[in-house]
Amino acid sequence: MATFDSIVVGEDWISEHYFTTDSVKESFQGKVLELRKYWDAEAKEGRNTVRQAFLAACRDLHTRIAALAEDPDAAPAAHALIRESLGFAGTLAHFHGERAGTEVDVPNAALAGVDQVLFLQACPVESINDLLDPTTGQLIDPAIVENKQIRAASKAVSEVFHTDEPPAFVVVQAGQWLLLAEAERWAEGRYLAVDLLVVAERRHEARGGEIDRALAIFGRQSLVPDADGNIWWTGVLEDSVKHTVGVSKDLREGIRLSIELIANEVVNRRAEQKLTLDGINGQELAKHSLRFLYRILFLLYAEASPEMRVLPTGAPEYGEGYGLDRLRELTLTELVSPQAQSGTHLYESLATLFRLVDRGHTPHAPVHVTDDPAPGLEFNSLRADLFSPKATALIDEVGLGNETTQKVLEHLLLSKESKGRKGSDRGFISYAELGINQLGAVYEGLMSYTGFFAEEDLYEVAKNGDSEKGSWVVPVTTADHLSESDFVMTSEPGEEPIPVLHKEGSFVFRLAGRERQQSASYYTPEVLTKFVVSQALEELLDQDD
C-alpha cells in the first residue's frame, strides 16, 4: 500500500503494521475505505460530506496556507477555513479547565457542540519538529496555568490533558501542519500529524488515498462521538492494539524458532573452533538463548517507551550508531558473500549495546580517549541479571554469525508472513503497543518447552501437521507407523515440501509435558500486579516522610 510523506506517525502513535499493511481486512486502510464507502453513499443520496467540503475548498486551502509563509498573522483565518473543510465550522471559544484546584485557561480552543476535541491555535511552522520544539512551536495566544503564561504548544497540550475532565483528543493547528494528540499516547511522546499544504497541492483523490487518509485522521466523523457515543478514532486505536496483541502469538513462535537458531549456531561455531559440548546442558543453552532474545525485546520496548529513560533515544548519535531501530532495514538486506554471512558485525553491535546498558556510560570522558564505545552518549547502569555477562556466557564464548543474527532479528522485528503469500503482508512489529503484558504472555508460553541435543535423527510431528499449537519430535527409526498428515513439513522456494528433520547432535527446543504446570510457573496477569503494587505503594506512601 502506498504511504504518503504528508502523514507523520510520531513514535508509533499507531501500530506501523496496522497502519501500512496491504491487507484491507484488519488495517487502518480498511477503516479508511469504510469511511470512503460511507461518504460516497451519502453523496449519492444528495447529502453533504466532509470529503465534498474538503475537495470544494482544496484550491482555496492551498492558496491560503501557502500565503502564511509571507503573512503568518493570517493564521487564525486560515485555521478557520481548515476546520470548516474538516466539518468543524464555527467560532472558537475560551477553554477553562481545572486540575486539583489549579485553573487551566486556553484561548480560542473550544468549539460549541464538540466536547471531546480541543483545537489549539499555534503559529505557522514549516516542519512538525518545529511544532514540537518548545522554542519554535508557540501558541498564537498563550495559555494561562496558575497565573503563568504557557506559550509552548506541546506544554499546553500536556496541561489540557492533565485537567480533571480532559478532552479525548487535542488538535494543534500550526499553519500547514495539523497534529492529533491523545492523552495516553501524548504522555509517551506519540502523535499523528498531517501536512495539509502537501495534501491540498497533490489532491490525491483515489479511494483510500492521501485525501481520504487525511480526512479519516482529522474529519469530524472520526473525532466526534456518533449517535451511540462511540468515537471512530477510539475504536481504531483499540483495533490497532488488538492487532498487535495478535502479532504477539507470532512473536512467541518467532522466539521459539530463534532459540533453536541461536543454540544451533553455538553448536556449529563450537565445532568450527574445535570446542566440544562436554559439560553443556541443552536446557542451560536454551536459557542463555532466551535471555539473549529477551535482552533485545526489552530494549525494543525501551526504545518505544522513551519515558522509561533506559536508553538515550533522543540523541541522534544513538539512533544512527547504536539503536535497534537501525537494524530493522538490515533484516531485509540480503547477505550475499560467505564472509558477510559468517561475520559477526550484527552480534558485536548488539553486544556493545548490551554492555553499555549493563555497565552504564558517562559522556564526560577526556577528549583524547579513542576507544570510547559511545562518545557523547550517557547510559545509566541498569545492572539487571538479564544483562549480566554470565547470563549469555555460552553464546558470548563463540559469538553469532550475521546470517543467524539477521534471521533472529527478522523473527523479532517483522510480523509473520501470510501463508501462500511469500514476502508479502509483513510489517515491523510495534513495541509501543506490544507491551509488558504481551511480552510476559510470550514468556509464559515458552515455559512448557525444553531444550536438548538430539541423540539420533528426529522428525517433527503435530496434529494434522500444524505446528502452530505445538509440535513434538519422534525418532526417525520409529516414525513409520505415523500418518503422512502428522509430519510438519518445510520447503524452499520452488521445491516440494519435505518433513522437518532434526539431525543427530543438533539442538531441539520442543514441548516437554506438564513441567510448567507442576512447577506453578505462570506469568502474573496485569490485574493482579497492579493491585499488589498499588497496595505496596499505598503502605509506603502512608509513612512519615
ZIPELIN-V440798 format. One record per backbone hydrogen bond with DSSP energy under -0.5 kcal/mol. NH is the residue of the N-H (numbers start at 1). CO is the residue of the C=O. If there is no record, write none. Layout:
# ZIPELIN-V440798
<<NH | CO> <NH | CO>>
This chain:
# ZIPELIN-V440798
<<7 | 4> <8 | 6> <8 | 193> <9 | 7> <10 | 8> <10 | 191> <11 | 9> <12 | 9> <17 | 428> <19 | 15> <20 | 16> <21 | 17> <27 | 24> <28 | 18> <29 | 18> <31 | 27> <32 | 28> <33 | 29> <34 | 30> <35 | 31> <36 | 32> <37 | 33> <38 | 34> <39 | 35> <40 | 36> <41 | 37> <42 | 38> <43 | 39> <44 | 40> <45 | 41> <46 | 43> <47 | 42> <53 | 49> <54 | 50> <55 | 51> <56 | 52> <57 | 53> <58 | 54> <58 | 55> <61 | 57> <62 | 58> <63 | 59> <64 | 60> <65 | 61> <66 | 62> <67 | 63> <68 | 64> <68 | 65> <69 | 66> <70 | 67> <71 | 67> <74 | 71> <75 | 72> <78 | 74> <79 | 75> <80 | 76> <81 | 77> <82 | 78> <83 | 79> <84 | 80> <85 | 81> <86 | 82> <86 | 83> <87 | 84> <88 | 83> <93 | 110> <95 | 106> <97 | 104> <99 | 102> <102 | 99> <104 | 97> <105 | 144> <106 | 95> <109 | 93> <110 | 93> <111 | 114> <112 | 91> <114 | 111> <115 | 113> <118 | 169> <119 | 109> <120 | 118> <120 | 171> <122 | 120> <122 | 173> <123 | 138> <125 | 174> <131 | 127> <132 | 128> <133 | 129> <136 | 133> <137 | 133> <138 | 136> <139 | 151> <140 | 121> <141 | 121> <143 | 150> <144 | 105> <145 | 148> <146 | 103> <148 | 145> <150 | 143> <151 | 149> <153 | 137> <156 | 152> <157 | 153> <158 | 154> <159 | 155> <160 | 156> <161 | 157> <162 | 158> <163 | 160> <164 | 98> <166 | 163> <168 | 116> <169 | 116> <170 | 181> <171 | 118> <172 | 170> <172 | 179> <173 | 120> <173 | 171> <174 | 172> <174 | 177> <177 | 174> <178 | 194> <179 | 172> <180 | 192> <181 | 170> <183 | 168> <186 | 182> <187 | 183> <188 | 184> <188 | 185> <189 | 186> <190 | 185> <191 | 10> <192 | 180> <193 | 8> <194 | 178> <195 | 6> <196 | 176> <196 | 194> <197 | 176> <199 | 195> <200 | 196> <201 | 197> <202 | 198> <203 | 199> <205 | 203> <209 | 206> <211 | 204> <213 | 209> <214 | 210> <215 | 211> <216 | 212> <217 | 213> <218 | 214> <219 | 215> <220 | 86> <222 | 219> <223 | 219> <223 | 220> <224 | 220> <226 | 230> <229 | 226> <232 | 221> <233 | 222> <235 | 231> <236 | 232> <237 | 233> <238 | 234> <239 | 235> <240 | 236> <241 | 237> <242 | 238> <243 | 239> <244 | 240> <245 | 241> <246 | 242> <247 | 243> <248 | 244> <249 | 245> <249 | 246> <250 | 246> <251 | 247> <252 | 248> <253 | 249> <254 | 250> <255 | 251> <256 | 252> <257 | 253> <258 | 254> <259 | 255> <260 | 256> <261 | 257> <262 | 258> <263 | 259> <264 | 260> <265 | 261> <266 | 262> <267 | 263> <268 | 264> <269 | 265> <270 | 266> <271 | 267> <272 | 268> <273 | 269> <274 | 271> <275 | 270> <280 | 277> <281 | 279> <285 | 281> <286 | 282> <287 | 283> <288 | 284> <289 | 285> <290 | 286> <291 | 287> <292 | 288> <293 | 289> <294 | 290> <295 | 291> <296 | 292> <297 | 293> <298 | 294> <299 | 295> <300 | 296> <301 | 297> <302 | 298> <303 | 299> <304 | 300> <305 | 301> <305 | 302> <308 | 305> <309 | 306> <313 | 311> <315 | 312> <318 | 315> <319 | 315> <320 | 316> <321 | 317> <322 | 318> <323 | 318> <326 | 323> <327 | 324> <328 | 325> <330 | 326> <331 | 327> <331 | 328> <332 | 329> <333 | 330> <336 | 334> <341 | 337> <342 | 338> <343 | 339> <348 | 344> <349 | 345> <350 | 346> <351 | 347> <352 | 348> <353 | 349> <354 | 350> <355 | 351> <356 | 352> <357 | 353> <358 | 354> <359 | 355> <360 | 356> <361 | 379> <369 | 366> <375 | 372> <377 | 374> <379 | 361> <382 | 357> <383 | 358> <387 | 384> <388 | 385> <391 | 388> <392 | 388> <392 | 389> <393 | 390> <395 | 392> <396 | 392> <397 | 393> <398 | 395> <399 | 395> <402 | 343> <403 | 341> <405 | 401> <406 | 402> <407 | 403> <408 | 404> <409 | 405> <410 | 406> <411 | 407> <412 | 408> <413 | 409> <414 | 410> <415 | 427> <418 | 424> <421 | 418> <424 | 421> <429 | 413> <431 | 429> <434 | 430> <435 | 433> <439 | 435> <440 | 436> <441 | 437> <442 | 438> <443 | 439> <444 | 440> <445 | 441> <446 | 442> <446 | 443> <447 | 444> <449 | 446> <450 | 510> <452 | 508> <454 | 506> <458 | 502> <459 | 474> <460 | 500> <461 | 472> <462 | 486> <465 | 462> <466 | 463> <467 | 465> <469 | 466> <470 | 467> <472 | 461> <474 | 459> <476 | 457> <478 | 475> <479 | 476> <482 | 479> <486 | 483> <487 | 484> <488 | 460> <490 | 498> <495 | 492> <498 | 490> <500 | 488> <502 | 458> <503 | 501> <505 | 454> <506 | 503> <508 | 452> <510 | 450> <511 | 471> <512 | 448> <515 | 512> <518 | 514> <519 | 515> <520 | 516> <520 | 517> <521 | 516> <522 | 520> <528 | 525> <529 | 525> <530 | 526> <531 | 527> <532 | 528> <533 | 529> <534 | 530> <535 | 531> <536 | 532> <537 | 533> <538 | 534> <539 | 535> <540 | 536> <541 | 537> <542 | 538> <543 | 540>>
